[in-house]
């Protein structure tokens, strides 16, 4: 099979490299940033663990569990029960998925039933029955199972079947919190899958999401950081190598195979010689943005809840705020908390060019609308993601399948990433693993 260059050291790239490493293959990983891991990157500040991108895993992540078993790291994964307050007309209704906790706070549990109107509750039951009917088709790793839900937006699907109230006060808060986009921007296949995967529970690592990236990286050869790939070199329909820029110098690395694990638009820019039909698909794939605000705080100002959510009709610029110290004991000492705020949609796009102080001037008053006693932060970190989560627009599953078929005509060229699945950490991991396996076998 010769030597392989993996372009991009994010989730898919690390998974592909790990798969090649286990097979004893010859490969090189190139990453343009000064860190690998992409959106499963994490760091530590003042003893607090910060997940800069992805915030949790779903317990239906089968490829991730396979990788953890291979590395002997299953015990590093921890799960927790979702507890959240969701706002409507300025009032919070509290939801606890832990049965014992719900019984302990019986009055709040009963009060939460008033969140929806009588007709809204009936439509919510219909939504639950719909999940039961189509759940087996909602597969992050095999989007073709849900192809019948690909051509309609999540907003139109929900409004048509369950009404505006379910859309605005159940479905929109979920899809916006998880994709950082709007329900009009994603297909029904993706929107329904996000809800379906969240039912069994959430998980993270004792040392934060970045532990997964570090674990994969530690088991592969060195990742070449700060190395920008300018072009993937093709001769006809055959890969010849990659042109890179590093340390102010340009060179060509010859390769028998290239696995391009970048974002879709970046892949298009690296492959200008592809037919226009293929480039159009890559360039049509859209991503949400996020100015991700992280605040170290004294105490636990959310009162033990993991999340507070405000539907878009409440007018916030964020899709929700979370207390990440709730996820696992190793995230923070008992006397401190870590508040994460996820700006989304057009709000986030505007904030990308703002200074930290300007963003904080918007975010802190919004937090204090939700939590009037919120303390002054000990520190503020803002990580800007111009392209945060792939939105899987209506029609994307069908278009990406055509792209997969067209790629079969190219010798040594492979693409991988979350856009080849229903976008998720699981989808990116699976894409990286399966692409490397196709190359090997």
C-alpha positions as a Markdown table, in Angstrom:
| # | Residue | x | y | z |
|---|---|---|---|---|
| 1 | Unk | 0.0 | 0.0 | 0.0 |
| 2 | Unk | 3.0 | 2.3 | 0.2 |
| 3 | Unk | 3.2 | 5.4 | 2.4 |
| 4 | Unk | 0.2 | 7.5 | 3.5 |
| 5 | Unk | -0.2 | 11.2 | 4.4 |
| 6 | Unk | -3.0 | 12.1 | 6.7 |
| 7 | Unk | -4.0 | 15.7 | 6.3 |
| 8 | Unk | -5.5 | 17.0 | 9.6 |
| 9 | Unk | -4.8 | 15.8 | 13.1 |
| 10 | Unk | -8.4 | 16.2 | 14.4 |
| 11 | Unk | -10.8 | 13.5 | 15.5 |
| 12 | Unk | -11.0 | 11.7 | 12.2 |
| 13 | Unk | -7.3 | 12.1 | 11.4 |
| 14 | Unk | -6.2 | 10.7 | 14.8 |
| 15 | Unk | -8.6 | 7.7 | 14.4 |
| 16 | Unk | -7.2 | 7.0 | 10.9 |
| 17 | Unk | -3.6 | 7.2 | 12.1 |
| 18 | Unk | -4.3 | 5.0 | 15.1 |
| 19 | Unk | -5.9 | 2.4 | 12.8 |
| 20 | Unk | -2.9 | 2.5 | 10.4 |
| 21 | Unk | -0.5 | 2.3 | 13.4 |
| 22 | Unk | -2.1 | -0.9 | 14.7 |
| 23 | Unk | -1.7 | -2.4 | 11.2 |
| 24 | Unk | 2.0 | -1.4 | 11.0 |
| 25 | Unk | 1.5 | 0.9 | 8.0 |
| 26 | Unk | 3.7 | 3.7 | 7.0 |
| 27 | Unk | 2.1 | 7.1 | 7.5 |
| 28 | Unk | 2.6 | 10.8 | 8.4 |
| 29 | Unk | 0.1 | 13.1 | 10.1 |
| 30 | Unk | 0.1 | 16.8 | 9.2 |
| 31 | Unk | -1.8 | 19.4 | 11.3 |
| 32 | Unk | -1.9 | 23.1 | 10.6 |
| 33 | Unk | -2.6 | 24.2 | 14.2 |
| 34 | Unk | -0.2 | 24.1 | 17.1 |
| 35 | Unk | -2.3 | 21.3 | 18.7 |
| 36 | Unk | -3.9 | 18.1 | 17.6 |
| 37 | Unk | -7.3 | 16.8 | 18.5 |
| 38 | Unk | -9.5 | 19.4 | 16.7 |
| 39 | Unk | -12.8 | 19.6 | 18.4 |
| 40 | Unk | -12.0 | 17.1 | 21.1 |
| 41 | Unk | -9.2 | 19.3 | 22.4 |
| 42 | Unk | -9.0 | 20.3 | 26.0 |
| 43 | Unk | -6.7 | 22.2 | 28.4 |
| 44 | Unk | -6.4 | 23.0 | 32.1 |
| 45 | Unk | -6.4 | 26.4 | 33.7 |
| 46 | Unk | -6.0 | 27.1 | 37.4 |
| 47 | Unk | -6.7 | 23.5 | 38.2 |
| 48 | Unk | -9.9 | 23.5 | 36.2 |
| 49 | Unk | -10.4 | 21.2 | 33.2 |
| 50 | Unk | -11.8 | 23.0 | 30.1 |
| 51 | Unk | -13.3 | 21.1 | 27.2 |
| 52 | Unk | -12.8 | 23.6 | 24.4 |
| 53 | Unk | -14.9 | 21.8 | 21.8 |
| 54 | Unk | -17.1 | 18.8 | 22.3 |
| 55 | Unk | -18.6 | 18.7 | 25.7 |
| 56 | Unk | -19.7 | 15.0 | 26.1 |
| 57 | Unk | -20.1 | 11.7 | 24.4 |
| 58 | Unk | -23.4 | 9.8 | 23.9 |
| 59 | Unk | -23.5 | 6.3 | 25.4 |
| 60 | Unk | -24.5 | 5.0 | 21.9 |
| 61 | Unk | -21.0 | 5.7 | 20.6 |
| 62 | Unk | -20.0 | 2.2 | 19.5 |
| 63 | Unk | -16.8 | 3.1 | 17.6 |
| 64 | Unk | -15.6 | 5.1 | 20.5 |
| 65 | Unk | -16.2 | 2.2 | 22.9 |
| 66 | Unk | -14.3 | -0.1 | 20.5 |
| 67 | Unk | -11.3 | 2.3 | 20.5 |
| 68 | Unk | -11.4 | 2.6 | 24.3 |
| 69 | Unk | -11.4 | -1.2 | 24.6 |
| 70 | Unk | -8.5 | -1.5 | 22.2 |
| 71 | Unk | -6.5 | 1.0 | 24.3 |
| 72 | Unk | -7.6 | -0.5 | 27.6 |
| 73 | Unk | -9.2 | 2.8 | 28.7 |
| 74 | Unk | -12.9 | 1.9 | 29.2 |
| 75 | Unk | -12.6 | 2.6 | 32.9 |
| 76 | Unk | -11.6 | 6.2 | 32.2 |
| 77 | Unk | -15.1 | 7.0 | 30.9 |
| 78 | Unk | -17.7 | 8.3 | 33.3 |
| 79 | Unk | -21.4 | 9.0 | 32.8 |
| 80 | Unk | -23.8 | 11.3 | 34.5 |
| 81 | Unk | -27.5 | 11.9 | 34.5 |
| 82 | Unk | -28.8 | 15.0 | 32.8 |
| 83 | Unk | -30.4 | 17.7 | 35.0 |
| 84 | Unk | -31.4 | 20.9 | 33.4 |
| 85 | Unk | -33.6 | 24.0 | 33.8 |
| 86 | Unk | -35.4 | 25.2 | 30.7 |
| 87 | Unk | -36.8 | 28.7 | 30.6 |
| 88 | Unk | -40.2 | 29.8 | 29.2 |
| 89 | Unk | -41.6 | 33.3 | 29.6 |
| 90 | Unk | -38.9 | 34.1 | 32.1 |
| 91 | Unk | -39.7 | 31.1 | 34.4 |
| 92 | Unk | -37.5 | 28.0 | 34.8 |
| 93 | Unk | -38.9 | 24.5 | 34.7 |
| 94 | Unk | -36.5 | 21.8 | 36.0 |
| 95 | Unk | -36.0 | 18.4 | 34.5 |
| 96 | Unk | -34.1 | 15.6 | 36.2 |
| 97 | Unk | -33.5 | 12.3 | 34.4 |
| 98 | Unk | -32.3 | 10.5 | 37.6 |
| 99 | Unk | -35.5 | 9.0 | 39.0 |
| 100 | Unk | -34.4 | 9.2 | 42.6 |
| 101 | Unk | -33.4 | 12.8 | 42.2 |
| 102 | Unk | -36.8 | 13.5 | 40.5 |
| 103 | Unk | -38.7 | 11.9 | 43.4 |
| 104 | Unk | -36.6 | 13.8 | 45.9 |
| 105 | Unk | -37.6 | 17.1 | 44.3 |
| 106 | Unk | -41.2 | 16.0 | 43.7 |
| 107 | Unk | -42.7 | 19.5 | 43.6 |
| 108 | Unk | -40.3 | 20.7 | 41.0 |
| 109 | Unk | -40.9 | 17.5 | 39.0 |
| 110 | Unk | -44.7 | 18.1 | 39.0 |
| 111 | Unk | -44.2 | 21.8 | 38.2 |
| 112 | Unk | -42.2 | 20.9 | 35.1 |
| 113 | Unk | -45.3 | 19.3 | 33.6 |
| 114 | Unk | -46.7 | 22.9 | 33.2 |
| 115 | Unk | -43.9 | 23.7 | 30.7 |
| 116 | Unk | -46.1 | 22.7 | 27.8 |
| 117 | Unk | -49.8 | 23.4 | 27.2 |
| 118 | Unk | -52.2 | 20.5 | 27.1 |
| 119 | Unk | -52.0 | 20.3 | 23.3 |
| 120 | Unk | -48.3 | 20.6 | 23.6 |
| 121 | Unk | -48.1 | 17.6 | 25.9 |
| 122 | Unk | -50.2 | 15.5 | 23.5 |
| 123 | Unk | -47.9 | 16.4 | 20.6 |
| 124 | Unk | -44.9 | 15.6 | 22.8 |
| 125 | Unk | -46.3 | 12.1 | 23.3 |
| 126 | Unk | -46.7 | 11.8 | 19.5 |
| 127 | Unk | -43.1 | 12.9 | 19.2 |
| 128 | Unk | -42.1 | 10.1 | 21.6 |
| 129 | Unk | -44.0 | 7.6 | 19.5 |
| 130 | Unk | -42.3 | 8.9 | 16.4 |
| 131 | Unk | -38.9 | 8.3 | 18.0 |
| 132 | Unk | -39.9 | 4.8 | 18.9 |
| 133 | Unk | -40.9 | 4.1 | 15.3 |
| 134 | Unk | -37.9 | 5.6 | 13.5 |
| 135 | Unk | -35.2 | 5.3 | 16.2 |
| 136 | Unk | -33.5 | 2.3 | 14.6 |
| 137 | Unk | -33.0 | 4.4 | 11.4 |
| 138 | Unk | -31.2 | 7.2 | 13.3 |
| 139 | Unk | -27.6 | 6.0 | 13.1 |
| 140 | Unk | -24.7 | 8.5 | 13.3 |
| 141 | Unk | -22.5 | 6.0 | 11.5 |
| 142 | Unk | -24.9 | 5.0 | 8.7 |
| 143 | Unk | -26.8 | 8.1 | 7.6 |
| 144 | Unk | -28.4 | 6.3 | 4.6 |
| 145 | Unk | -30.7 | 4.5 | 7.0 |
| 146 | Unk | -32.5 | 7.8 | 7.5 |
| 147 | Unk | -32.4 | 8.9 | 3.8 |
| 148 | Unk | -36.2 | 9.4 | 3.8 |
| 149 | Unk | -35.7 | 12.3 | 6.4 |
| 150 | Unk | -32.9 | 13.9 | 4.5 |
| 151 | Unk | -34.8 | 16.2 | 2.1 |
| 152 | Unk | -36.9 | 18.1 | 4.7 |
| 153 | Unk | -35.6 | 20.5 | 7.3 |
| 154 | Unk | -35.9 | 19.6 | 11.0 |
| 155 | Unk | -38.0 | 22.7 | 11.5 |
| 156 | Unk | -40.5 | 21.8 | 8.8 |
| 157 | Unk | -40.7 | 18.2 | 9.9 |
| 158 | Unk | -41.4 | 19.1 | 13.5 |
| 159 | Unk | -43.9 | 21.8 | 12.7 |
| 160 | Unk | -45.8 | 19.7 | 10.3 |
| 161 | Unk | -46.0 | 16.6 | 12.6 |
| 162 | Unk | -46.1 | 18.1 | 16.1 |
| 163 | Unk | -46.8 | 21.8 | 15.9 |
| 164 | Unk | -45.0 | 25.1 | 16.6 |
| 165 | Unk | -45.0 | 24.6 | 20.4 |
| 166 | Unk | -43.0 | 21.4 | 20.2 |
| 167 | Unk | -40.7 | 23.0 | 17.7 |
| 168 | Unk | -39.9 | 26.1 | 19.7 |
| 169 | Unk | -39.9 | 24.7 | 23.2 |
| 170 | Unk | -38.6 | 21.1 | 22.8 |
| 171 | Unk | -36.9 | 20.5 | 19.5 |
| 172 | Unk | -35.2 | 23.9 | 18.9 |
| 173 | Unk | -33.5 | 24.0 | 22.3 |
| 174 | Unk | -32.1 | 20.5 | 21.8 |
| 175 | Unk | -30.8 | 20.9 | 18.3 |
| 176 | Unk | -29.4 | 24.4 | 18.9 |
| 177 | Unk | -27.6 | 23.3 | 22.0 |
| 178 | Unk | -26.1 | 20.3 | 20.3 |
| 179 | Unk | -25.4 | 21.7 | 16.8 |
| 180 | Unk | -25.1 | 25.5 | 17.6 |
| 181 | Unk | -27.3 | 26.1 | 14.6 |
| 182 | Unk | -31.0 | 26.5 | 14.0 |
| 183 | Unk | -33.6 | 23.8 | 13.2 |
| 184 | Unk | -34.2 | 25.4 | 9.8 |
| 185 | Unk | -30.5 | 24.7 | 8.9 |
| 186 | Unk | -30.4 | 21.0 | 9.5 |
| 187 | Unk | -32.2 | 18.0 | 8.1 |
| 188 | Unk | -34.9 | 16.1 | 9.9 |
| 189 | Unk | -32.5 | 13.1 | 9.8 |
| 190 | Unk | -29.8 | 14.9 | 11.8 |
| 191 | Unk | -32.2 | 16.7 | 14.1 |
| 192 | Unk | -34.0 | 13.6 | 15.1 |
| 193 | Unk | -30.8 | 11.7 | 15.6 |
| 194 | Unk | -29.5 | 14.3 | 18.0 |
| 195 | Unk | -32.5 | 13.8 | 20.2 |
| 196 | Unk | -32.5 | 10.0 | 19.9 |
| 197 | Unk | -28.8 | 9.7 | 20.8 |
| 198 | Unk | -29.3 | 11.8 | 23.9 |
| 199 | Unk | -32.0 | 9.5 | 25.5 |
| 200 | Unk | -29.7 | 6.8 | 27.1 |
| 201 | Unk | -27.3 | 9.3 | 28.8 |
| 202 | Unk | -24.1 | 11.4 | 28.6 |
| 203 | Unk | -20.5 | 10.5 | 29.2 |
| 204 | Unk | -17.1 | 12.1 | 29.4 |
| 205 | Unk | -13.6 | 11.2 | 30.7 |
| 206 | Unk | -12.3 | 11.6 | 34.2 |
| 207 | Unk | -9.6 | 14.0 | 32.8 |
| 208 | Unk | -11.9 | 15.7 | 30.2 |
| 209 | Unk | -12.7 | 15.2 | 26.6 |
| 210 | Unk | -9.1 | 16.0 | 25.6 |
| 211 | Unk | -8.1 | 12.7 | 27.2 |
| 212 | Unk | -9.4 | 10.9 | 24.1 |
| 213 | Unk | -7.3 | 13.0 | 21.7 |
| 214 | Unk | -4.2 | 12.6 | 23.9 |
| 215 | Unk | -4.7 | 8.9 | 24.2 |
| 216 | Unk | -4.9 | 8.4 | 20.5 |
| 217 | Unk | -2.0 | 10.7 | 19.8 |
| 218 | Unk | 0.2 | 8.9 | 22.4 |
| 219 | Unk | -0.3 | 5.7 | 20.4 |
| 220 | Unk | 0.7 | 7.0 | 17.0 |
| 221 | Unk | 3.9 | 8.4 | 15.5 |
| 222 | Unk | 4.6 | 12.1 | 15.9 |
| 223 | Unk | 2.0 | 14.5 | 14.5 |
| 224 | Unk | 3.7 | 17.3 | 12.5 |
| 225 | Unk | 2.1 | 20.5 | 14.0 |
| 226 | Unk | 2.2 | 24.0 | 12.5 |
| 227 | Unk | 2.4 | 22.3 | 9.0 |
| 228 | Unk | 0.0 | 23.8 | 6.5 |
| 229 | Unk | -1.0 | 21.7 | 3.5 |
| 230 | Unk | -1.4 | 24.0 | 0.4 |
| 231 | Unk | -2.5 | 21.4 | -2.1 |
| 232 | Unk | -3.0 | 17.7 | -2.6 |
| 233 | Unk | -1.2 | 16.8 | -5.7 |
| 234 | Unk | -3.0 | 14.7 | -8.3 |
| 235 | Unk | -1.9 | 13.4 | -11.7 |
| 236 | Unk | -5.0 | 12.7 | -13.5 |
| 237 | Unk | -7.0 | 10.5 | -11.0 |
| 238 | Unk | -3.9 | 9.4 | -9.1 |
| 239 | Unk | -2.5 | 10.8 | -5.9 |
| 240 | Unk | 1.2 | 11.9 | -6.1 |
| 241 | Unk | 1.6 | 13.6 | -2.8 |
| 242 | Unk | 1.0 | 16.9 | -0.9 |
| 243 | Unk | 2.5 | 20.3 | -1.1 |
| 244 | Unk | 3.2 | 21.7 | 2.4 |
| 245 | Unk | 4.4 | 24.9 | 4.0 |
| 246 | Unk | 6.3 | 24.7 | 7.3 |
| 247 | Unk | 8.8 | 27.1 | 8.8 |
| 248 | Unk | 8.5 | 29.4 | 5.9 |
| 249 | Unk | 9.5 | 26.7 | 3.4 |
| 250 | Unk | 7.5 | 24.9 | 0.8 |
| 251 | Unk | 8.0 | 21.3 | -0.2 |
| 252 | Unk | 6.2 | 18.4 | -1.7 |
| 253 | Unk | 5.9 | 15.1 | 0.2 |
| 254 | Unk | 5.4 | 12.2 | -2.1 |
| 255 | Unk | 2.7 | 9.8 | -1.1 |
| 256 | Unk | 0.9 | 6.7 | -2.4 |
| 257 | Unk | -2.2 | 7.6 | -0.5 |
| 258 | Unk | -3.6 | 10.7 | 1.0 |
| 259 | Unk | -6.5 | 10.7 | 3.6 |
| 260 | Unk | -7.8 | 14.3 | 3.8 |
| 261 | Unk | -9.4 | 14.7 | 7.2 |
| 262 | Unk | -10.1 | 18.5 | 7.1 |
| 263 | Unk | -13.3 | 20.4 | 7.1 |
| 264 | Unk | -15.2 | 19.9 | 3.8 |
| 265 | Unk | -14.6 | 23.4 | 2.5 |
| 266 | Unk | -10.9 | 23.1 | 3.2 |
| 267 | Unk | -10.8 | 19.8 | 1.4 |
| 268 | Unk | -12.3 | 21.5 | -1.7 |
| 269 | Unk | -9.5 | 24.2 | -1.5 |
| 270 | Unk | -6.8 | 21.5 | -1.3 |
| 271 | Unk | -8.3 | 19.6 | -4.3 |
| 272 | Unk | -9.0 | 22.2 | -7.0 |
| 273 | Unk | -8.5 | 19.6 | -9.8 |
| 274 | Unk | -11.5 | 17.6 | -8.8 |
| 275 | Unk | -14.6 | 17.9 | -11.1 |
| 276 | Unk | -16.8 | 20.8 | -10.3 |
| 277 | Unk | -19.7 | 18.5 | -9.3 |
| 278 | Unk | -17.5 | 17.1 | -6.4 |
| 279 | Unk | -16.2 | 20.5 | -5.4 |
| 280 | Unk | -19.8 | 21.8 | -5.3 |
| 281 | Unk | -20.8 | 19.1 | -2.8 |
| 282 | Unk | -17.8 | 19.9 | -0.5 |
| 283 | Unk | -18.4 | 23.6 | -0.7 |
| 284 | Unk | -22.1 | 23.2 | 0.0 |
| 285 | Unk | -21.5 | 21.7 | 3.5 |
| 286 | Unk | -22.1 | 24.3 | 6.2 |
| 287 | Unk | -20.9 | 24.6 | 9.7 |
| 288 | Unk | -22.2 | 26.5 | 12.7 |
| 289 | Unk | -20.0 | 29.1 | 14.6 |
| 290 | Unk | -19.4 | 29.5 | 18.3 |
| 291 | Unk | -17.7 | 32.0 | 20.6 |
| 292 | Unk | -17.3 | 29.5 | 23.4 |
| 293 | Unk | -17.1 | 31.3 | 26.7 |
| 294 | Unk | -15.6 | 29.5 | 29.7 |
| 295 | Unk | -15.7 | 31.1 | 33.2 |
| 296 | Unk | -14.0 | 29.9 | 36.3 |
| 297 | Unk | -16.2 | 30.8 | 39.3 |
| 298 | Unk | -16.2 | 30.3 | 43.1 |
| 299 | Unk | -18.8 | 27.7 | 44.2 |
| 300 | Unk | -21.4 | 26.1 | 42.1 |
| 301 | Unk | -23.8 | 28.9 | 41.0 |
| 302 | Unk | -26.1 | 26.6 | 39.0 |
| 303 | Unk | -27.1 | 24.7 | 42.2 |
| 304 | Unk | -26.0 | 21.3 | 41.1 |
| 305 | Unk | -27.7 | 21.4 | 37.7 |
| 306 | Unk | -25.7 | 20.6 | 34.6 |
| 307 | Unk | -27.5 | 23.0 | 32.2 |
| 308 | Unk | -29.8 | 26.0 | 31.9 |
| 309 | Unk | -31.4 | 26.4 | 28.5 |
| 310 | Unk | -33.3 | 29.3 | 27.0 |
| 311 | Unk | -35.3 | 28.6 | 23.8 |
| 312 | Unk | -34.7 | 31.1 | 21.1 |
| 313 | Unk | -38.0 | 32.9 | 21.8 |
| 314 | Unk | -36.4 | 33.9 | 25.1 |
| 315 | Unk | -34.0 | 36.1 | 23.1 |
| 316 | Unk | -30.6 | 35.0 | 24.4 |
| 317 | Unk | -27.5 | 35.0 | 22.2 |
| 318 | Unk | -26.5 | 31.6 | 23.6 |
| 319 | Unk | -28.0 | 28.1 | 23.2 |
| 320 | Unk | -27.4 | 27.3 | 26.9 |
| 321 | Unk | -25.0 | 27.4 | 29.8 |
| 322 | Unk | -23.5 | 24.4 | 31.6 |
| 323 | Unk | -21.7 | 23.7 | 34.8 |
| 324 | Unk | -18.9 | 21.4 | 33.7 |
| 325 | Unk | -17.8 | 20.6 | 37.2 |
| 326 | Unk | -20.9 | 18.4 | 37.5 |
| 327 | Unk | -19.7 | 16.0 | 34.8 |
| 328 | Unk | -16.9 | 14.3 | 36.8 |
| 329 | Unk | -15.1 | 15.1 | 40.1 |
| 330 | Unk | -11.7 | 15.6 | 38.3 |
| 331 | Unk | -13.0 | 18.7 | 36.4 |
| 332 | Unk | -12.8 | 21.1 | 39.4 |
| 333 | Unk | -12.2 | 21.2 | 43.2 |
| 334 | Unk | -15.3 | 21.2 | 45.4 |
| 335 | Unk | -15.1 | 25.0 | 46.0 |
| 336 | Unk | -15.0 | 26.0 | 42.3 |
| 337 | Unk | -17.1 | 25.7 | 39.2 |
| 338 | Unk | -16.6 | 25.9 | 35.4 |
| 339 | Unk | -19.4 | 27.7 | 33.6 |
| 340 | Unk | -19.5 | 27.2 | 29.8 |
| 341 | Unk | -21.6 | 29.4 | 27.6 |
| 342 | Unk | -22.3 | 28.4 | 24.0 |
| 343 | Unk | -23.2 | 31.3 | 21.6 |
| 344 | Unk | -24.8 | 30.1 | 18.5 |
| 345 | Unk | -26.2 | 30.9 | 15.0 |
| 346 | Unk | -25.9 | 34.5 | 13.9 |
| 347 | Unk | -25.2 | 35.7 | 17.4 |
| 348 | Unk | -21.9 | 33.6 | 17.4 |
| 349 | Unk | -20.9 | 34.8 | 14.0 |
| 350 | Unk | -21.1 | 38.4 | 15.2 |
| 351 | Unk | -19.1 | 37.6 | 18.3 |
| 352 | Unk | -16.2 | 36.0 | 16.4 |
| 353 | Unk | -14.8 | 39.5 | 15.6 |
| 354 | Unk | -15.5 | 41.0 | 19.0 |
| 355 | Unk | -12.9 | 41.4 | 21.7 |
| 356 | Unk | -13.2 | 39.2 | 24.8 |
| 357 | Unk | -14.4 | 42.1 | 26.9 |
| 358 | Unk | -17.1 | 42.9 | 24.3 |
| 359 | Unk | -18.3 | 39.3 | 24.3 |
| 360 | Unk | -18.3 | 39.2 | 28.1 |
| 361 | Unk | -20.4 | 42.4 | 28.2 |
| 362 | Unk | -23.1 | 40.6 | 26.3 |
| 363 | Unk | -22.8 | 37.2 | 28.0 |
| 364 | Unk | -22.6 | 38.2 | 31.7 |
| 365 | Unk | -25.9 | 40.1 | 31.8 |
| 366 | Unk | -27.6 | 37.2 | 30.0 |
| 367 | Unk | -26.3 | 34.7 | 32.6 |
| 368 | Unk | -27.5 | 37.0 | 35.4 |
| 369 | Unk | -31.0 | 37.1 | 33.8 |
| 370 | Unk | -31.0 | 33.3 | 34.4 |
| 371 | Unk | -29.0 | 33.3 | 37.7 |
| 372 | Unk | -29.3 | 36.7 | 39.5 |
| 373 | Unk | -26.8 | 35.7 | 42.1 |
| 374 | Unk | -24.1 | 34.7 | 39.6 |
| 375 | Unk | -20.7 | 35.7 | 41.0 |
| 376 | Unk | -17.9 | 37.7 | 39.4 |
| 377 | Unk | -15.7 | 35.2 | 37.4 |
| 378 | Unk | -12.3 | 34.2 | 38.6 |
| 379 | Unk | -11.2 | 34.1 | 34.9 |
| 380 | Unk | -12.6 | 34.1 | 31.4 |
| 381 | Unk | -11.4 | 32.1 | 28.5 |
| 382 | Unk | -13.0 | 32.4 | 25.0 |
| 383 | Unk | -12.3 | 30.0 | 22.3 |
| 384 | Unk | -13.6 | 31.0 | 18.9 |
| 385 | Unk | -14.8 | 28.3 | 16.5 |
| 386 | Unk | -15.6 | 29.9 | 13.1 |
| 387 | Unk | -16.6 | 26.3 | 12.0 |
| 388 | Unk | -17.9 | 24.6 | 15.1 |
| 389 | Unk | -20.3 | 21.8 | 14.1 |
| 390 | Unk | -21.2 | 20.4 | 10.7 |
| 391 | Unk | -24.9 | 21.2 | 10.3 |
| 392 | Unk | -25.9 | 18.3 | 7.9 |
| 393 | Unk | -28.3 | 20.5 | 5.8 |
| 394 | Unk | -31.3 | 19.0 | 4.0 |
| 395 | Unk | -30.1 | 16.9 | 1.1 |
| 396 | Unk | -26.6 | 16.5 | 2.5 |
| 397 | Unk | -26.8 | 12.7 | 3.0 |
| 398 | Unk | -27.8 | 12.2 | -0.6 |
| 399 | Unk | -25.1 | 14.6 | -1.9 |
| 400 | Unk | -22.3 | 13.1 | 0.2 |
| 401 | Unk | -23.3 | 9.6 | -1.0 |
| 402 | Unk | -22.8 | 10.7 | -4.6 |
| 403 | Unk | -19.4 | 12.2 | -3.6 |
| 404 | Unk | -18.4 | 8.8 | -2.0 |
| 405 | Unk | -19.2 | 7.0 | -5.3 |
| 406 | Unk | -17.3 | 9.6 | -7.3 |
| 407 | Unk | -14.2 | 9.1 | -5.1 |
| 408 | Unk | -14.0 | 5.5 | -6.1 |
| 409 | Unk | -12.5 | 6.5 | -9.4 |
| 410 | Unk | -9.5 | 8.1 | -7.7 |
| 411 | Unk | -6.4 | 6.0 | -6.8 |
| 412 | Unk | -4.9 | 6.8 | -3.4 |
| 413 | Unk | -7.3 | 9.6 | -2.6 |
| 414 | Unk | -9.6 | 9.3 | 0.5 |
| 415 | Unk | -11.7 | 11.8 | 2.4 |
| 416 | Unk | -12.8 | 11.4 | 6.0 |
| 417 | Unk | -14.6 | 13.6 | 8.5 |
| 418 | Unk | -17.9 | 14.0 | 10.4 |
| 419 | Unk | -19.7 | 15.2 | 7.2 |
| 420 | Unk | -19.5 | 11.6 | 5.9 |
| 421 | Unk | -21.7 | 10.5 | 8.8 |
| 422 | Unk | -24.4 | 12.3 | 10.8 |
| 423 | Unk | -22.1 | 14.9 | 12.3 |
| 424 | Unk | -20.7 | 13.9 | 15.8 |
| 425 | Unk | -17.6 | 12.8 | 17.5 |
| 426 | Unk | -18.7 | 9.3 | 16.8 |
| 427 | Unk | -19.2 | 10.0 | 13.1 |
| 428 | Unk | -15.7 | 11.5 | 12.8 |
| 429 | Unk | -14.1 | 8.6 | 14.7 |
| 430 | Unk | -16.0 | 6.0 | 12.5 |
| 431 | Unk | -15.1 | 7.9 | 9.3 |
| 432 | Unk | -11.4 | 7.9 | 10.2 |
| 433 | Unk | -11.3 | 4.2 | 11.2 |
| 434 | Unk | -13.3 | 3.0 | 8.2 |
| 435 | Unk | -11.3 | 5.0 | 5.7 |
| 436 | Unk | -8.1 | 3.7 | 7.0 |
| 437 | Unk | -9.5 | 0.1 | 6.9 |
| 438 | Unk | -10.5 | 0.6 | 3.2 |
| 439 | Unk | -7.0 | 1.7 | 2.5 |
| 440 | Unk | -5.5 | -1.3 | 4.3 |
| 441 | Unk | -7.8 | -4.0 | 3.0 |
